[in-house]
Amino acid sequence: MSEAKRLFFAIELPEATREEIVRWRAENFPQDAGRPVAAANLHLTLAFLGEVSAQKQQALETLAGRIRQPGFTLRLDDAGQWLRSRVAWLGCRQSPRGLIQLAEMLRAQASRSGCWQSPGPFHPHVTLLRDAGQAVAIPPPGFQWSFPVTEFVLYESHFAGGRLRYTPVNRWTLST
Ligand code: 2AM
């Protein structure tokens, strides 16, 4: 029997955007503010699935493939910190309808398939820093990264070479 994998659905950030964010982060957050998430790992989670068996993964992929909705533009123009979860994040001042709809669909499918889902509302964010246990100064408004979202991705989270890696295992195009 194959082992369960730690999986999540997310939106991939374009590589150029990830690089710009990393530069901006280095210029705008003190070095001791927290542990920076590696550029390759910057993403926006839609639905966290936890440990998933191969059989359940197959079922979730089939359901994901049934989602029909148009793409949308994501504008990352907000930042903040959640002290309780010790993260600093990037987000959207106004979340696009399509983003909420997509996350809602995936979270509902995951929940129906028996994956644990947090009961609270969806707070779309890109985690920038982990272990940010002390209040950090949030960079002033004025930053913005905008890009079209034309697909969503299923990632596996795993340790390789002593590092946490997120590897895409499947992706689906957003179209009507
Ligand atoms: P985070 O960035 O807010 O920590 C891969 O681990 C992704 O799944 C991360 O983006 C992480 O969100 C999210 N994640 C990890 N554990 C989670 C949990 N228990 N509930 C919800 N999301 C989780």
Backbone and ligand atoms as CSV (ligand in chain L), in Angstrom:
chain,resi,resn,atom,element,x,y,z
A,1,MET,N,N,0.843,-1.198,0.000
A,1,MET,CA,C,0.000,0.000,0.000
A,1,MET,C,C,0.886,1.260,0.000
A,2,SER,N,N,0.525,2.256,-0.843
A,2,SER,CA,C,1.366,3.451,-0.882
A,2,SER,C,C,1.068,4.354,0.319
A,3,GLU,N,N,2.076,5.114,0.698
A,3,GLU,CA,C,1.954,5.967,1.886
A,3,GLU,C,C,1.085,7.182,1.611
A,4,ALA,N,N,0.482,7.707,2.672
A,4,ALA,CA,C,-0.311,8.939,2.529
A,4,ALA,C,C,0.627,10.108,2.245
A,5,LYS,N,N,0.120,11.098,1.518
A,5,LYS,CA,C,0.912,12.296,1.210
A,5,LYS,C,C,0.251,13.509,1.851
A,6,ARG,N,N,1.079,14.477,2.185
A,6,ARG,CA,C,0.547,15.732,2.731
A,6,ARG,C,C,0.286,16.654,1.537
A,7,LEU,N,N,-0.985,16.979,1.321
A,7,LEU,CA,C,-1.372,17.685,0.100
A,7,LEU,C,C,-2.128,18.975,0.393
A,8,PHE,N,N,-2.081,19.888,-0.564
A,8,PHE,CA,C,-2.926,21.088,-0.487
A,8,PHE,C,C,-3.131,21.665,-1.881
A,9,PHE,N,N,-4.289,22.292,-2.081
A,9,PHE,CA,C,-4.563,23.029,-3.312
A,9,PHE,C,C,-4.120,24.468,-3.099
A,10,ALA,N,N,-3.530,25.057,-4.148
A,10,ALA,CA,C,-3.048,26.427,-4.001
A,10,ALA,C,C,-2.954,27.118,-5.353
A,11,ILE,N,N,-2.755,28.409,-5.282
A,11,ILE,CA,C,-2.442,29.198,-6.472
A,11,ILE,C,C,-0.943,29.426,-6.486
A,12,GLU,N,N,-0.369,29.132,-7.630
A,12,GLU,CA,C,1.076,29.318,-7.811
A,12,GLU,C,C,1.311,30.794,-8.144
A,13,LEU,N,N,2.334,31.381,-7.570
A,13,LEU,CA,C,2.687,32.763,-7.935
A,13,LEU,C,C,3.698,32.708,-9.078
A,14,PRO,N,N,3.581,33.624,-10.067
A,14,PRO,CA,C,4.589,33.624,-11.140
A,14,PRO,C,C,5.991,33.812,-10.553
A,15,GLU,N,N,6.956,33.209,-11.211
A,15,GLU,CA,C,8.328,33.247,-10.681
A,15,GLU,C,C,8.831,34.685,-10.509
A,16,ALA,N,N,8.542,35.532,-11.515
A,16,ALA,CA,C,9.018,36.929,-11.438
A,16,ALA,C,C,8.398,37.633,-10.235
A,17,THR,N,N,7.137,37.340,-9.959
A,17,THR,CA,C,6.451,37.944,-8.802
A,17,THR,C,C,7.092,37.460,-7.509
A,18,ARG,N,N,7.384,36.174,-7.455
A,18,ARG,CA,C,8.008,35.631,-6.239
A,18,ARG,C,C,9.347,36.315,-5.974
A,19,GLU,N,N,10.104,36.526,-7.041
A,19,GLU,CA,C,11.416,37.156,-6.872
A,19,GLU,C,C,11.280,38.600,-6.401
A,20,GLU,N,N,10.299,39.313,-6.981
A,20,GLU,CA,C,10.081,40.699,-6.559
A,20,GLU,C,C,9.645,40.768,-5.097
A,21,ILE,N,N,8.778,39.836,-4.714
A,21,ILE,CA,C,8.292,39.825,-3.321
A,21,ILE,C,C,9.453,39.568,-2.361
A,22,VAL,N,N,10.314,38.660,-2.731
A,22,VAL,CA,C,11.450,38.325,-1.860
A,22,VAL,C,C,12.379,39.543,-1.693
A,23,ARG,N,N,12.584,40.279,-2.783
A,23,ARG,CA,C,13.421,41.490,-2.692
A,23,ARG,C,C,12.757,42.528,-1.793
A,24,TRP,N,N,11.458,42.737,-2.025
A,24,TRP,CA,C,10.698,43.702,-1.224
A,24,TRP,C,C,10.712,43.297,0.251
A,25,ARG,N,N,10.559,42.003,0.504
A,25,ARG,CA,C,10.557,41.509,1.893
A,25,ARG,C,C,11.891,41.808,2.580
A,26,ALA,N,N,12.974,41.561,1.844
A,26,ALA,CA,C,14.304,41.790,2.435
A,26,ALA,C,C,14.506,43.269,2.768
A,27,GLU,N,N,13.910,44.136,1.945
A,27,GLU,CA,C,14.082,45.584,2.166
A,27,GLU,C,C,13.128,46.129,3.221
A,28,ASN,N,N,12.036,45.416,3.481
A,28,ASN,CA,C,10.972,45.993,4.310
A,28,ASN,C,C,10.726,45.305,5.648
A,29,PHE,N,N,11.320,44.136,5.862
A,29,PHE,CA,C,11.161,43.467,7.161
A,29,PHE,C,C,12.541,43.306,7.783
A,30,PRO,N,N,12.668,43.560,9.095
A,30,PRO,CA,C,13.960,43.341,9.734
A,30,PRO,C,C,14.347,41.862,9.677
A,31,GLN,N,N,15.636,41.609,9.671
A,31,GLN,CA,C,16.131,40.230,9.521
A,31,GLN,C,C,15.660,39.306,10.624
A,32,ASP,N,N,15.463,39.893,11.827
A,32,ASP,CA,C,15.076,39.033,12.956
A,32,ASP,C,C,13.553,38.958,13.126
A,33,ALA,N,N,12.802,39.416,12.109
A,33,ALA,CA,C,11.336,39.433,12.232
A,33,ALA,C,C,10.738,38.031,12.196
A,34,GLY,N,N,11.420,37.105,11.554
A,34,GLY,CA,C,10.889,35.741,11.438
A,34,GLY,C,C,11.701,34.960,10.426
A,35,ARG,N,N,11.234,33.762,10.145
A,35,ARG,CA,C,11.946,32.871,9.215
A,35,ARG,C,C,11.330,33.021,7.834
A,36,PRO,N,N,12.086,33.587,6.870
A,36,PRO,CA,C,11.496,33.832,5.551
A,36,PRO,C,C,11.159,32.541,4.815
A,37,VAL,N,N,9.977,32.526,4.204
A,37,VAL,CA,C,9.594,31.393,3.363
A,37,VAL,C,C,10.408,31.489,2.069
A,38,ALA,N,N,10.978,30.372,1.625
A,38,ALA,CA,C,11.803,30.367,0.409
A,38,ALA,C,C,10.973,30.833,-0.786
A,39,ALA,N,N,11.629,31.535,-1.708
A,39,ALA,CA,C,10.924,32.072,-2.889
A,39,ALA,C,C,10.114,30.979,-3.596
A,40,ALA,N,N,10.713,29.809,-3.746
A,40,ALA,CA,C,10.033,28.722,-4.470
A,40,ALA,C,C,8.772,28.260,-3.752
A,41,ASN,N,N,8.682,28.540,-2.449
A,41,ASN,CA,C,7.545,28.046,-1.656
A,41,ASN,C,C,6.439,29.085,-1.475
A,42,LEU,N,N,6.600,30.269,-2.048
A,42,LEU,CA,C,5.555,31.290,-1.888
A,42,LEU,C,C,4.335,30.891,-2.726
A,43,HIS,N,N,3.182,30.810,-2.117
A,43,HIS,CA,C,1.949,30.371,-2.793
A,43,HIS,C,C,0.764,30.863,-1.985
A,44,LEU,N,N,-0.412,30.749,-2.549
A,44,LEU,CA,C,-1.630,31.091,-1.800
A,44,LEU,C,C,-2.468,29.808,-1.663
A,45,THR,N,N,-2.604,29.334,-0.443
A,45,THR,CA,C,-3.344,28.088,-0.214
A,45,THR,C,C,-4.846,28.298,-0.407
A,46,LEU,N,N,-5.459,27.375,-1.145
A,46,LEU,CA,C,-6.917,27.393,-1.342
A,46,LEU,C,C,-7.589,26.421,-0.371
A,47,ALA,N,N,-7.000,25.249,-0.228
A,47,ALA,CA,C,-7.546,24.241,0.686
A,47,ALA,C,C,-6.421,23.323,1.129
A,48,PHE,N,N,-6.227,23.244,2.439
A,48,PHE,CA,C,-5.232,22.330,3.001
A,48,PHE,C,C,-5.911,20.981,3.232
A,49,LEU,N,N,-5.278,19.902,2.821
A,49,LEU,CA,C,-5.933,18.588,2.850
A,49,LEU,C,C,-5.364,17.649,3.911
A,50,GLY,N,N,-4.189,17.980,4.433
A,50,GLY,CA,C,-3.551,17.092,5.413
A,50,GLY,C,C,-3.005,15.830,4.747
A,51,GLU,N,N,-2.919,14.767,5.535
A,51,GLU,CA,C,-2.378,13.492,5.023
A,51,GLU,C,C,-3.477,12.771,4.241
A,52,VAL,N,N,-3.204,12.469,2.982
A,52,VAL,CA,C,-4.227,11.936,2.094
A,52,VAL,C,C,-3.738,10.619,1.479
A,53,SER,N,N,-4.586,9.594,1.523
A,53,SER,CA,C,-4.236,8.296,0.910
A,53,SER,C,C,-4.291,8.434,-0.616
A,54,ALA,N,N,-3.654,7.496,-1.307
A,54,ALA,CA,C,-3.647,7.522,-2.777
A,54,ALA,C,C,-5.074,7.459,-3.323
A,55,GLN,N,N,-5.895,6.674,-2.655
A,55,GLN,CA,C,-7.286,6.510,-3.105
A,55,GLN,C,C,-8.065,7.821,-2.959
A,56,LYS,N,N,-7.870,8.461,-1.819
A,56,LYS,CA,C,-8.569,9.728,-1.588
A,56,LYS,C,C,-8.027,10.817,-2.511
A,57,GLN,N,N,-6.730,10.780,-2.753
A,57,GLN,CA,C,-6.136,11.751,-3.690
A,57,GLN,C,C,-6.789,11.630,-5.054
A,58,GLN,N,N,-6.961,10.401,-5.507
A,58,GLN,CA,C,-7.587,10.160,-6.812
A,58,GLN,C,C,-8.989,10.749,-6.848
A,59,ALA,N,N,-9.742,10.527,-5.776
A,59,ALA,CA,C,-11.123,11.039,-5.708
A,59,ALA,C,C,-11.116,12.573,-5.710
A,60,LEU,N,N,-10.184,13.161,-4.967
A,60,LEU,CA,C,-10.113,14.629,-4.903
A,60,LEU,C,C,-9.710,15.222,-6.255
A,61,GLU,N,N,-8.829,14.541,-6.949
A,61,GLU,CA,C,-8.403,15.024,-8.270
A,61,GLU,C,C,-9.563,14.954,-9.267
A,62,THR,N,N,-10.355,13.911,-9.182
A,62,THR,CA,C,-11.518,13.789,-10.075
A,62,THR,C,C,-12.483,14.942,-9.819
A,63,LEU,N,N,-12.730,15.226,-8.548
A,63,LEU,CA,C,-13.649,16.316,-8.207
A,63,LEU,C,C,-13.080,17.666,-8.656
A,64,ALA,N,N,-11.787,17.859,-8.452
A,64,ALA,CA,C,-11.159,19.125,-8.867
A,64,ALA,C,C,-11.308,19.324,-10.371
A,65,GLY,N,N,-11.218,18.233,-11.107
A,65,GLY,CA,C,-11.338,18.297,-12.566
A,65,GLY,C,C,-12.729,18.665,-13.037
A,66,ARG,N,N,-13.695,18.614,-12.145
A,66,ARG,CA,C,-15.074,18.966,-12.521
A,66,ARG,C,C,-15.357,20.444,-12.311
A,67,ILE,N,N,-14.430,21.147,-11.697
A,67,ILE,CA,C,-14.668,22.575,-11.420
A,67,ILE,C,C,-14.597,23.357,-12.722
A,68,ARG,N,N,-15.635,24.140,-12.974
A,68,ARG,CA,C,-15.690,24.990,-14.173
A,68,ARG,C,C,-15.897,26.417,-13.715
A,69,GLN,N,N,-14.878,27.213,-13.812
A,69,GLN,CA,C,-15.067,28.638,-13.513
A,69,GLN,C,C,-13.981,29.437,-14.217
A,70,PRO,N,N,-14.285,30.701,-14.532
A,70,PRO,CA,C,-13.298,31.497,-15.257
A,70,PRO,C,C,-12.122,31.900,-14.371
A,71,GLY,N,N,-11.045,32.263,-15.012
A,71,GLY,CA,C,-9.895,32.790,-14.277
A,71,GLY,C,C,-10.216,34.164,-13.703
A,72,PHE,N,N,-9.263,34.724,-12.991
A,72,PHE,CA,C,-9.459,36.042,-12.382
A,72,PHE,C,C,-8.089,36.671,-12.159
A,73,THR,N,N,-8.107,37.943,-11.803
A,73,THR,CA,C,-6.847,38.633,-11.520
A,73,THR,C,C,-6.647,38.700,-10.018
A,74,LEU,N,N,-5.459,38.339,-9.589
A,74,LEU,CA,C,-5.142,38.422,-8.160
A,74,LEU,C,C,-4.246,39.637,-7.938
A,75,ARG,N,N,-4.657,40.493,-7.030
A,75,ARG,CA,C,-3.835,41.660,-6.710
A,75,ARG,C,C,-3.418,41.567,-5.248
A,76,LEU,N,N,-2.139,41.368,-5.033
A,76,LEU,CA,C,-1.608,41.302,-3.665
A,76,LEU,C,C,-1.203,42.706,-3.262
A,77,ASP,N,N,-2.013,43.333,-2.429
A,77,ASP,CA,C,-1.777,44.739,-2.096
A,77,ASP,C,C,-2.000,45.004,-0.605
A,78,ASP,N,N,-1.964,43.935,0.185
A,78,ASP,CA,C,-2.185,44.087,1.624
A,78,ASP,C,C,-1.169,43.206,2.348
A,79,ALA,N,N,-0.826,43.580,3.554
A,79,ALA,CA,C,0.098,42.764,4.352
A,79,ALA,C,C,-0.312,42.850,5.807
A,80,GLY,N,N,0.061,41.859,6.568
A,80,GLY,CA,C,-0.283,41.869,7.981
A,80,GLY,C,C,0.444,40.762,8.708
A,81,GLN,N,N,0.083,40.604,9.981
A,81,GLN,CA,C,0.715,39.574,10.808
A,81,GLN,C,C,-0.347,38.924,11.686
A,82,TRP,N,N,-0.292,37.621,11.819
A,82,TRP,CA,C,-1.126,36.908,12.784
A,82,TRP,C,C,-0.185,36.391,13.867
A,83,LEU,N,N,-0.254,37.039,15.000
A,83,LEU,CA,C,0.682,36.713,16.071
A,83,LEU,C,C,0.450,35.297,16.599
A,84,ARG,N,N,-0.838,34.899,16.633
A,84,ARG,CA,C,-1.141,33.580,17.183
A,84,ARG,C,C,-0.520,32.460,16.346
A,85,SER,N,N,-0.584,32.614,15.022
A,85,SER,CA,C,0.042,31.581,14.181
A,85,SER,C,C,1.472,31.969,13.803
A,86,ARG,N,N,1.923,33.112,14.322
A,86,ARG,CA,C,3.318,33.542,14.172
A,86,ARG,C,C,3.726,33.659,12.705
A,87,VAL,N,N,2.846,34.264,11.900
A,87,VAL,CA,C,3.199,34.475,10.495
A,87,VAL,C,C,2.961,35.923,10.098
A,88,ALA,N,N,3.764,36.375,9.143
A,88,ALA,CA,C,3.499,37.642,8.446
A,88,ALA,C,C,3.105,37.258,7.028
A,89,TRP,N,N,2.172,37.987,6.477
A,89,TRP,CA,C,1.561,37.552,5.212
A,89,TRP,C,C,1.311,38.704,4.258
A,90,LEU,N,N,1.080,38.307,3.000
A,90,LEU,CA,C,0.596,39.216,1.949
A,90,LEU,C,C,-0.811,38.763,1.598
A,91,GLY,N,N,-1.668,39.703,1.288
A,91,GLY,CA,C,-3.030,39.334,0.914
A,91,GLY,C,C,-3.641,40.372,-0.005
A,92,CYS,N,N,-4.957,40.330,-0.112
A,92,CYS,CA,C,-5.678,41.241,-1.010
A,92,CYS,C,C,-6.602,42.117,-0.178
A,93,ARG,N,N,-6.583,43.425,-0.450
A,93,ARG,CA,C,-7.547,44.286,0.253
A,93,ARG,C,C,-8.966,43.894,-0.130
A,94,GLN,N,N,-9.124,43.509,-1.377
A,94,GLN,CA,C,-10.435,43.036,-1.834
A,94,GLN,C,C,-10.229,41.717,-2.572
A,95,SER,N,N,-10.710,40.633,-1.985
A,95,SER,CA,C,-10.505,39.327,-2.626
A,95,SER,C,C,-11.420,39.183,-3.829
A,96,PRO,N,N,-10.901,38.735,-4.977
A,96,PRO,CA,C,-11.763,38.537,-6.141
A,96,PRO,C,C,-12.813,37.465,-5.866
A,97,ARG,N,N,-13.975,37.666,-6.419
A,97,ARG,CA,C,-15.077,36.716,-6.271
A,97,ARG,C,C,-14.629,35.308,-6.691
A,98,GLY,N,N,-13.880,35.245,-7.788
A,98,GLY,CA,C,-13.437,33.945,-8.311
A,98,GLY,C,C,-12.529,33.200,-7.342
A,99,LEU,N,N,-11.737,33.928,-6.599
A,99,LEU,CA,C,-10.830,33.309,-5.617
A,99,LEU,C,C,-11.638,32.666,-4.488
A,100,ILE,N,N,-12.608,33.406,-3.987
A,100,ILE,CA,C,-13.445,32.907,-2.894
A,100,ILE,C,C,-14.244,31.686,-3.366
A,101,GLN,N,N,-14.783,31.800,-4.583
A,101,GLN,CA,C,-15.588,30.713,-5.140
A,101,GLN,C,C,-14.757,29.427,-5.292
A,102,LEU,N,N,-13.544,29.591,-5.812
A,102,LEU,CA,C,-12.672,28.437,-6.039
A,102,LEU,C,C,-12.292,27.770,-4.714
A,103,ALA,N,N,-11.898,28.588,-3.739
A,103,ALA,CA,C,-11.506,28.031,-2.437
A,103,ALA,C,C,-12.697,27.349,-1.773
A,104,GLU,N,N,-13.851,27.976,-1.871
A,104,GLU,CA,C,-15.063,27.417,-1.265
A,104,GLU,C,C,-15.374,26.043,-1.874
A,105,MET,N,N,-15.269,25.961,-3.180
A,105,MET,CA,C,-15.546,24.710,-3.900
A,105,MET,C,C,-14.562,23.616,-3.442
A,106,LEU,N,N,-13.289,23.942,-3.425
A,106,LEU,CA,C,-12.272,22.943,-3.064
A,106,LEU,C,C,-12.394,22.520,-1.606
A,107,ARG,N,N,-12.683,23.486,-0.749
A,107,ARG,CA,C,-12.819,23.176,0.684
A,107,ARG,C,C,-14.037,22.285,0.920
A,108,ALA,N,N,-15.128,22.569,0.191
A,108,ALA,CA,C,-16.341,21.757,0.346
A,108,ALA,C,C,-16.099,20.341,-0.178
A,109,GLN,N,N,-15.436,20.240,-1.313
A,109,GLN,CA,C,-15.140,18.911,-1.873
A,109,GLN,C,C,-14.238,18.126,-0.918
A,110,ALA,N,N,-13.254,18.820,-0.349
A,110,ALA,CA,C,-12.326,18.155,0.576
A,110,ALA,C,C,-13.077,17.665,1.810
A,111,SER,N,N,-13.919,18.523,2.324
A,111,SER,CA,C,-14.676,18.183,3.516
A,111,SER,C,C,-15.586,16.981,3.248
A,112,ARG,N,N,-16.268,16.991,2.111
A,112,ARG,CA,C,-17.149,15.870,1.751
A,112,ARG,C,C,-16.367,14.586,1.534
A,113,SER,N,N,-15.097,14.731,1.136
A,113,SER,CA,C,-14.270,13.539,0.896
A,113,SER,C,C,-13.616,13.047,2.184
A,114,GLY,N,N,-13.916,13.721,3.280
A,114,GLY,CA,C,-13.416,13.245,4.575
A,114,GLY,C,C,-12.125,13.894,5.029
A,115,CYS,N,N,-11.689,14.972,4.345
A,115,CYS,CA,C,-10.492,15.679,4.801
A,115,CYS,C,C,-10.913,16.716,5.848
A,116,TRP,N,N,-10.137,16.825,6.878
A,116,TRP,CA,C,-10.432,17.825,7.897
A,116,TRP,C,C,-10.317,19.208,7.269
A,117,GLN,N,N,-11.280,20.067,7.566
A,117,GLN,CA,C,-11.218,21.455,7.090
A,117,GLN,C,C,-11.499,22.384,8.254
A,118,SER,N,N,-10.701,23.457,8.375
A,118,SER,CA,C,-10.957,24.387,9.478
A,118,SER,C,C,-12.347,25.001,9.275
A,119,PRO,N,N,-13.118,25.078,10.346
A,119,PRO,CA,C,-14.492,25.543,10.214
A,119,PRO,C,C,-14.592,27.049,9.930
A,120,GLY,N,N,-13.532,27.774,10.200
A,120,GLY,CA,C,-13.582,29.236,10.046
A,120,GLY,C,C,-13.607,29.678,8.594
A,121,PRO,N,N,-13.761,30.991,8.385
A,121,PRO,CA,C,-13.770,31.509,7.016
A,121,PRO,C,C,-12.395,31.380,6.358
A,122,PHE,N,N,-12.399,31.477,5.054
A,122,PHE,CA,C,-11.166,31.417,4.269
A,122,PHE,C,C,-10.478,32.790,4.336
A,123,HIS,N,N,-9.240,32.807,4.773
A,123,HIS,CA,C,-8.462,34.056,4.809
A,123,HIS,C,C,-7.330,33.932,3.798
A,124,PRO,N,N,-7.572,34.365,2.555
A,124,PRO,CA,C,-6.532,34.165,1.537
A,124,PRO,C,C,-5.254,34.928,1.892
A,125,HIS,N,N,-4.136,34.235,1.853
A,125,HIS,CA,C,-2.862,34.893,2.191
A,125,HIS,C,C,-1.689,34.107,1.619
A,126,VAL,N,N,-0.609,34.821,1.431
A,126,VAL,CA,C,0.679,34.227,1.050
A,126,VAL,C,C,1.581,34.398,2.265
A,127,THR,N,N,1.982,33.297,2.884
A,127,THR,CA,C,2.835,33.423,4.068
A,127,THR,C,C,4.237,33.871,3.651
A,128,LEU,N,N,4.675,34.960,4.287
A,128,LEU,CA,C,6.001,35.531,3.975
A,128,LEU,C,C,7.045,35.102,4.990
A,129,LEU,N,N,6.642,35.148,6.281
A,129,LEU,CA,C,7.559,34.818,7.377
A,129,LEU,C,C,6.872,33.844,8.320
A,130,ARG,N,N,7.598,32.863,8.780
A,130,ARG,CA,C,7.119,31.994,9.854
A,130,ARG,C,C,7.902,32.315,11.122
A,131,ASP,N,N,7.450,31.781,12.234
A,131,ASP,CA,C,8.094,32.049,13.534
A,131,ASP,C,C,8.199,33.546,13.807
A,132,ALA,N,N,7.218,34.297,13.327
A,132,ALA,CA,C,7.192,35.748,13.583
A,132,ALA,C,C,6.390,35.949,14.871
A,133,GLY,N,N,7.039,35.662,15.992
A,133,GLY,CA,C,6.352,35.623,17.283
A,133,GLY,C,C,6.267,36.963,17.979
A,134,GLN,N,N,6.985,37.956,17.475
A,134,GLN,CA,C,6.922,39.310,18.048
A,134,GLN,C,C,6.316,40.226,17.005
A,135,ALA,N,N,5.611,41.254,17.477
A,135,ALA,CA,C,4.964,42.178,16.539
A,135,ALA,C,C,6.017,42.804,15.623
A,136,VAL,N,N,5.774,42.772,14.332
A,136,VAL,CA,C,6.699,43.390,13.373
A,136,VAL,C,C,6.006,44.585,12.723
A,137,ALA,N,N,6.807,45.549,12.279
A,137,ALA,CA,C,6.237,46.710,11.579
A,137,ALA,C,C,5.839,46.260,10.182
A,138,ILE,N,N,4.573,46.463,9.867
A,138,ILE,CA,C,4.088,46.075,8.546
A,138,ILE,C,C,4.455,47.178,7.550
A,139,PRO,N,N,5.016,46.817,6.396
A,139,PRO,CA,C,5.409,47.838,5.420
A,139,PRO,C,C,4.229,48.739,5.041
A,140,PRO,N,N,4.497,50.010,4.805
A,140,PRO,CA,C,3.412,50.938,4.467
A,140,PRO,C,C,2.762,50.561,3.144
A,141,PRO,N,N,1.490,50.954,2.945
A,141,PRO,CA,C,0.810,50.645,1.695
A,141,PRO,C,C,1.557,51.247,0.508
A,142,GLY,N,N,1.259,50.759,-0.650
A,142,GLY,CA,C,1.930,51.275,-1.855
A,142,GLY,C,C,2.492,50.132,-2.677
A,143,PHE,N,N,2.667,48.979,-2.047
A,143,PHE,CA,C,3.163,47.812,-2.789
A,143,PHE,C,C,1.983,47.136,-3.474
A,144,GLN,N,N,2.257,46.465,-4.533
A,144,GLN,CA,C,1.196,45.739,-5.245
A,144,GLN,C,C,1.788,44.794,-6.272
A,145,TRP,N,N,1.309,43.573,-6.279
A,145,TRP,CA,C,1.650,42.623,-7.341
A,145,TRP,C,C,0.342,42.075,-7.889
A,146,SER,N,N,0.218,42.182,-9.189
A,146,SER,CA,C,-1.028,41.770,-9.842
A,146,SER,C,C,-0.707,40.750,-10.920
A,147,PHE,N,N,-1.479,39.681,-10.994
A,147,PHE,CA,C,-1.221,38.701,-12.062
A,147,PHE,C,C,-2.500,37.909,-12.336
A,148,PRO,N,N,-2.638,37.431,-13.577
A,148,PRO,CA,C,-3.813,36.630,-13.906
A,148,PRO,C,C,-3.681,35.222,-13.345
A,149,VAL,N,N,-4.769,34.717,-12.796
A,149,VAL,CA,C,-4.788,33.337,-12.295
A,149,VAL,C,C,-5.577,32.512,-13.308
A,150,THR,N,N,-4.897,31.614,-13.968
A,150,THR,CA,C,-5.534,30.820,-15.037
A,150,THR,C,C,-5.568,29.333,-14.700
A,151,GLU,N,N,-5.048,28.982,-13.527
A,151,GLU,CA,C,-5.057,27.570,-13.127
A,151,GLU,C,C,-4.913,27.456,-11.616
A,152,PHE,N,N,-5.216,26.301,-11.097
A,152,PHE,CA,C,-4.909,26.008,-9.689
A,152,PHE,C,C,-4.153,24.686,-9.631
A,153,VAL,N,N,-3.458,24.481,-8.537
A,153,VAL,CA,C,-2.449,23.414,-8.473
A,153,VAL,C,C,-2.649,22.567,-7.219
A,154,LEU,N,N,-2.433,21.264,-7.352
A,154,LEU,CA,C,-2.366,20.381,-6.182
A,154,LEU,C,C,-0.890,20.171,-5.858
A,155,TYR,N,N,-0.504,20.516,-4.634
A,155,TYR,CA,C,0.903,20.390,-4.218
A,155,TYR,C,C,1.055,19.288,-3.187
A,156,GLU,N,N,2.228,18.665,-3.233
A,156,GLU,CA,C,2.643,17.797,-2.128
A,156,GLU,C,C,3.675,18.548,-1.296
A,157,SER,N,N,3.506,18.506,0.012
A,157,SER,CA,C,4.461,19.120,0.934
A,157,SER,C,C,5.325,18.008,1.519
A,158,HIS,N,N,6.624,18.121,1.365
A,158,HIS,CA,C,7.499,17.069,1.887
A,158,HIS,C,C,8.890,17.625,2.188
A,159,PHE,N,N,9.636,16.878,2.998
A,159,PHE,CA,C,11.007,17.269,3.301
A,159,PHE,C,C,11.947,16.544,2.350
A,160,ALA,N,N,12.860,17.296,1.747
A,160,ALA,CA,C,13.866,16.684,0.876
A,160,ALA,C,C,15.156,17.463,1.070
A,161,GLY,N,N,16.221,16.745,1.305
A,161,GLY,CA,C,17.520,17.396,1.515
A,161,GLY,C,C,17.479,18.361,2.690
A,162,GLY,N,N,16.714,18.003,3.722
A,162,GLY,CA,C,16.635,18.845,4.918
A,162,GLY,C,C,15.782,20.086,4.734
A,163,ARG,N,N,15.086,20.194,3.613
A,163,ARG,CA,C,14.273,21.385,3.351
A,163,ARG,C,C,12.830,21.012,3.079
A,164,LEU,N,N,11.952,21.922,3.446
A,164,LEU,CA,C,10.539,21.737,3.120
A,164,LEU,C,C,10.343,22.123,1.656
A,165,ARG,N,N,9.729,21.219,0.906
A,165,ARG,CA,C,9.492,21.508,-0.519
A,165,ARG,C,C,8.028,21.294,-0.847
A,166,TYR,N,N,7.553,22.139,-1.744
A,166,TYR,CA,C,6.193,21.984,-2.248
A,166,TYR,C,C,6.307,21.605,-3.723
A,167,THR,N,N,5.879,20.397,-4.041
A,167,THR,CA,C,6.005,19.900,-5.413
A,167,THR,C,C,4.628,19.805,-6.063
A,168,PRO,N,N,4.444,20.457,-7.228
A,168,PRO,CA,C,3.154,20.322,-7.910
A,168,PRO,C,C,2.931,18.872,-8.339
A,169,VAL,N,N,1.761,18.340,-8.057
A,169,VAL,CA,C,1.461,16.973,-8.499
A,169,VAL,C,C,0.394,16.949,-9.588
A,170,ASN,N,N,-0.402,18.021,-9.690
A,170,ASN,CA,C,-1.384,18.121,-10.765
A,170,ASN,C,C,-1.840,19.573,-10.851
A,171,ARG,N,N,-2.358,19.971,-11.998
A,171,ARG,CA,C,-2.885,21.346,-12.145
A,171,ARG,C,C,-4.065,21.342,-13.082
A,172,TRP,N,N,-4.978,22.312,-12.878
A,172,TRP,CA,C,-6.202,22.396,-13.665
A,172,TRP,C,C,-6.374,23.832,-14.144
A,173,THR,N,N,-6.820,23.937,-15.408
A,173,THR,CA,C,-7.020,25.260,-16.009
A,173,THR,C,C,-8.387,25.817,-15.596
A,174,LEU,N,N,-8.402,27.112,-15.350
A,174,LEU,CA,C,-9.665,27.782,-15.060
A,174,LEU,C,C,-10.233,28.286,-16.374
A,175,SER,N,N,-11.422,27.857,-16.713
A,175,SER,CA,C,-12.072,28.329,-17.933
A,175,SER,C,C,-13.558,28.090,-17.763
A,176,THR,N,N,-14.351,28.812,-18.553
A,176,THR,CA,C,-15.807,28.663,-18.409
A,176,THR,C,C,-16.269,27.374,-19.085
L,1,2AM,P1,P,0.138,28.841,6.066
L,1,2AM,O1,O,0.942,29.392,4.951
L,1,2AM,O2,O,-0.860,29.786,6.586
L,1,2AM,O3,O,0.980,28.232,7.152
L,1,2AM,C1,C,1.260,24.009,3.115
L,1,2AM,O4,O,1.619,23.628,4.382
L,1,2AM,C2,C,0.206,25.072,3.156
L,1,2AM,O5,O,-0.940,24.599,3.845
L,1,2AM,C3,C,0.640,26.344,3.846
L,1,2AM,O6,O,0.279,27.440,3.031
L,1,2AM,C4,C,-0.126,26.390,5.127
L,1,2AM,O7,O,-0.689,27.611,5.443
L,1,2AM,C5,C,-1.267,25.458,4.882
L,1,2AM,N1,N,-1.544,24.683,6.101
L,1,2AM,C6,C,-0.689,23.901,6.759
L,1,2AM,N2,N,-1.292,23.342,7.833
L,1,2AM,C7,C,-2.564,23.793,7.830
L,1,2AM,C8,C,-3.691,23.573,8.669
L,1,2AM,N3,N,-3.638,22.777,9.726
L,1,2AM,N4,N,-4.828,24.234,8.364
L,1,2AM,C9,C,-4.909,25.036,7.310
L,1,2AM,N5,N,-3.875,25.279,6.472
L,1,2AM,C10,C,-2.721,24.663,6.734
